[in-house]
Amino acid sequence: MVVRSRLTTAKVVDAALELLDEHGVEGLTLAAVAARTGVATPSLYKHVASLGELRGHLGVRVMEQMTDRFTEAVLGLAGDDAVRALMHAYRAYVAEYPKRYAAAPMDPLHDDLQRTAGVKLMEVLFATLRGYGLEGSEAVHATRRLRVIVHGFASIESSGGFGLPEDLGDTYDQLVRMYLDDLRGKS
C-alpha cells in the first residue's frame, strides 16, 4: 500500500494500470484505485478530478509506452526493415497488454490532455515511413493504412477471434508484405 502523504498522480496512474491489466476497463473505478493505493476515494481528487481524467492519464501512459517500444524497435533501421519492425512491435504490444491497448484513445489529437503523447506517437510512425518519400496527405494515408492493419489484426487476435488452425504469424507476415508492397508502389 502507498503511504497517503507520498501519493502522486503518477502513483495513482500506476495503480490504475495494475487494475486495468487485472480487470480491464470495466474493473477500473476510483474506489478500486483508492483501495489499491491505500487512501479513501476522496483523497484521489487531489490527483485526478474524475474517472474520465484518470482514463485520460492512462491513455497518455499507454501511448508513451507504445512510443518508447516503437522507437526502440525502429532505431537504426530504415525502409522495409523499419516498417516491419514497427508493425511487429505494435502487434507485440497489443499481445502483451491487450487491456491497456483497449484503453488507449482512438483519437488523442483532439484531447488536450492526450494531444502531446498522441503527436509523439504519430511522429514515430511518420518518421518510419519517411524513407518512402511520403509527405503531407500521402504520409497521413499511409499511416492510417498501417494503423488499420495492425489495430485490426491485433485486436481480433487478442480477443481470440481467429479460430482457424492456420498460423497467425504467417497471416500477419502476409499483411506486412502487402503493406510494404503498397508503400513501394507494387500493388
N, C-alpha and C positions, 0 to 999 in steps of 0.2 A: 504494500500500500504506500502511496505517496503521502508524505507529510504535508498537511494543508499549507503551511507557510511557504513551501517550495513548489507549489503547483504553478505551472506556467501554461500558456496557450499551447506551446509545443508538447508538453506532457499530456495535456487534455487530448490533443490530436493523436499522440502515441497510443493512449488508452483506447481511443475510438477506433484506431486502425486494428488493434488487437481484437476488439469486439467485432469489427467488420469481418476480419478473417475467420473468426469463430462462428458468427451467426448471420452474416450477410447484412444487407441494408435494413432488412426487416427487424433485426435484433438491435439496431443502433438507436438508443434512446438516451436522453440526457440523464435519466435515472440510472441507467446501466453504466454510463460513463462516470457518473458521480460515485457509484458503488465501487467501480474499478479503481478510482483514484483516491478513495477513502474520504470523500467530502460529502456534504449534503448537496443536493441538487442546486439550491440557490447559490452556492459558492461558485458554481461553474459560470454564472453570469458575469463574473469578473473577467472571464477569459473569452467567452463566446456569448453573443446576445441571444442566440436561439439554436435550435437543432438545424435549421436551414443554414445558418452561418457556420456551424460545425461541419456540416456536409461540404460547404464551400471550401473550408480549410482542408478537409480530407481530399477534395478534388485537386487542390494545389499540390498537396504532398504526393499524390499518385502521379500527377504529371511531372513533378520534379524527379521522382524515381524513374519514370519512363525516360525522361530526357537524359538522365545520367546513364542508364543502361544502353540507350540507343547511341549516345555519343561514344561510350566505351566500345561498342560493337563496331562502329564505322571508323574509329580513329586509325589513321594510316592507310585507309583503303580508299579506292575511287571506283567509279563506274559500276559495272555489274557486281563486282565483289562487295562494294559498299552497300548497294541496294539489297543484295542477297543477305548480307549480314544484318542489315536493319530489319528486313522482313522476318528473319528468323529470331532476332532478339525481341521483336514485337510479339510474335506468337509465343515465345517462351515466357515473356512477362505475363501474358494472359493465362497461360497454363499454370504458372506458379502462383499467381494471385488473382484468380477469377472473380472473387468477391470484391476486391479492391478495384479491379478493372470495371466491374459493373457499376461502381460508384463514381467512376470518372465522368466528368462533364462531357457531353457531346459537342457543346458549343461554348467553350470557355472565353472566346474572344469578345463576347457580349456581356461579360460579367466583370464588374470592377475588381472583385477580389481575385478572380482567376485569370484575368487577362495576361498578366506578365508571364505566368507559368505557361499559359497556352501559347503565347508568342515564342517563348524559348523552345518549346517542343516543336512547333512548326518550323522554326529556324533550322533545327537538326534535319528535318525532312527535306526542306528546300535545299540545304547545303549538300545533302547526299545526292540530290537529283541535279545539282548544278553542272556536273560533268557531262550532261546530255545536252547542254546548251539551251535549257529551258528557262524562259524568263516570263515574268508577268502572268498573264492568263494561262499560258501553256503550263507553267510550273504549278499553278493552283490546280488545274485539272489533273495533272499527273499525280499530285499529292493526294487529291481526293480519290483517284483510282486506287492508289496504293492503300490508302486507309480503308476503303470499302473491301478490298480483297482480304487484308489481314483481319480487320474487325469482323467481317462476316464469317470467315473460316474459323478464327479463334473463338468467337462467341458460340458458334454452333458446336465446335469441338468441346469447349469447356462445359457445355450443358448436356453433353452426351448425345448430341443429335446425329452423329454419324454411326449408324448401326451396321452397315455392310462390312464384310470382312477385309476388303482391300486396305492396304497400308495407308494410313493418313499422311505419313511423311511423303509418300510418293505423290499423292494428290496435291499436297501443298507445294512440293517442288515443281509440279506441272504448272500451278498457278504462278509461282515466281518466274518460271521460264516464259510463260505467256506475257507477263508484265514486262519483263526485260526485253522481249521481242518487240512489244509495243513501243517501249522507250527508244529502241533502236530503229523504229520505223519499219519493222518486218511484218507487222500484222496487216 
